[in-house]
């Protein structure tokens, strides 16, 4: 008699192990003078490292150092974290929230196994919360593309509730979450969804034979971790193929003076590990981006050490490819090198940053992107969301002719949105930015609001946490 072992049996066993040995989370404010130490001990399972890093990343915490070990049945990790201002965590509500999130990540289904298995699964497997409708696309980047996509959504009577887009190596990936403008809810009509997808495909398919992907779908209960999905879309679109490793010598004076991305892949013969070293400019979410790509490429992290010094970050990983006992070929190692370079570079911002806060309404994204297109500007990256009826977002724009962006564009955008607009010529995470340029920062506000509006998933979570502190007890720190 044939005995079949199905995947759900393994998941039940994993669930039992986690109930017997639940994760232990310790938040320590005494060990280090300038950061909070988050220690996690847990039964080891597939995808747990990415889950832990994602929890911290979604709260906009800065991970300056980390030690990871998961060789065997147990996972142990130490994160040195600060808030965005570089300060220790002192909010007891926030610290308790971190503990709870790290302990219940699996039960809440934050990251599905199918999603971590590759890019074939859609964004609907990454959601937690209310039902929504999403458009995702990837393809060749060109001036005005995002404006045209937003125009189609207006024609289809959609209201954008959140959107994120990255460009890298002349490729673009975008996720836009929408609601029905007529009845303020998800779009449920399959024919309408099909028509939207067809019209969006017509916009993206400018030239026959170009690699592209367009999909419109209803998402199950919840919100999408959009940045996680963008990495998958970019990887599936093979944006890494145009990456180039630094031409200089990987050791010695060149490496010390170069702020480019250096990746080396070696072997640890005794254990059968690949030893991966990544040296690059430090920035927020760097660890998250790297672990996303390793996960998408089916590599398991057994040990890792991550640290940063001044403006540079160093990451060292001991990894194996899932389901493989041998050392990857030279071509596979070369692909890994290029994919890690892409992971570091995708989020790096180019051009003039423009932060917007205004009342959300149908056609807002279309109007803003149209202003950019009509003035010869290209969007290199943007992220926008909604909070309490307000649309809050950041756009990075460049001049299509290669000239400096005229800062007067801010007045045109302000007229179109009727809200607060702030510009910053020097993004803190631009490529090839010299240390001296950081002092040359230009801010321009267009209304009476003071301070620079910032948008992130973490800021939305923090605003909700501030309302929940009444029922929480103290936490030892």
Secondary structure as GFF3:
##gff-version 3
##sequence-region A 1 477
A	DSSP	alpha_helix	7	20	.	.	.	ID=ss1
A	DSSP	beta_strand	24	28	.	.	.	ID=ss2
A	DSSP	beta_strand	36	43	.	.	.	ID=ss3
A	DSSP	alpha_helix	48	58	.	.	.	ID=ss4
A	DSSP	beta_strand	62	69	.	.	.	ID=ss5
A	DSSP	beta_strand	74	82	.	.	.	ID=ss6
A	DSSP	alpha_helix	92	104	.	.	.	ID=ss7
A	DSSP	alpha_helix	113	116	.	.	.	ID=ss8
A	DSSP	three_ten_helix	123	126	.	.	.	ID=ss9
A	DSSP	beta_strand	127	128	.	.	.	ID=ss10
A	DSSP	beta_strand	132	140	.	.	.	ID=ss11
A	DSSP	alpha_helix	145	155	.	.	.	ID=ss12
A	DSSP	beta_strand	158	168	.	.	.	ID=ss13
A	DSSP	beta_strand	171	180	.	.	.	ID=ss14
A	DSSP	alpha_helix	190	204	.	.	.	ID=ss15
A	DSSP	beta_strand	213	219	.	.	.	ID=ss16
A	DSSP	beta_strand	223	224	.	.	.	ID=ss17
A	DSSP	alpha_helix	226	236	.	.	.	ID=ss18
A	DSSP	three_ten_helix	239	242	.	.	.	ID=ss19
A	DSSP	alpha_helix	253	257	.	.	.	ID=ss20
A	DSSP	beta_strand	262	268	.	.	.	ID=ss21
A	DSSP	beta_strand	273	281	.	.	.	ID=ss22
A	DSSP	alpha_helix	286	296	.	.	.	ID=ss23
A	DSSP	beta_strand	299	309	.	.	.	ID=ss24
A	DSSP	beta_strand	312	321	.	.	.	ID=ss25
A	DSSP	alpha_helix	330	345	.	.	.	ID=ss26
A	DSSP	beta_strand	352	359	.	.	.	ID=ss27
A	DSSP	alpha_helix	364	374	.	.	.	ID=ss28
A	DSSP	beta_strand	377	387	.	.	.	ID=ss29
A	DSSP	beta_strand	390	399	.	.	.	ID=ss30
A	DSSP	alpha_helix	409	417	.	.	.	ID=ss31
A	DSSP	beta_strand	420	424	.	.	.	ID=ss32
A	DSSP	three_ten_helix	435	439	.	.	.	ID=ss33
A	DSSP	beta_strand	443	445	.	.	.	ID=ss34
A	DSSP	alpha_helix	457	465	.	.	.	ID=ss35
A	DSSP	three_ten_helix	469	471	.	.	.	ID=ss36
###
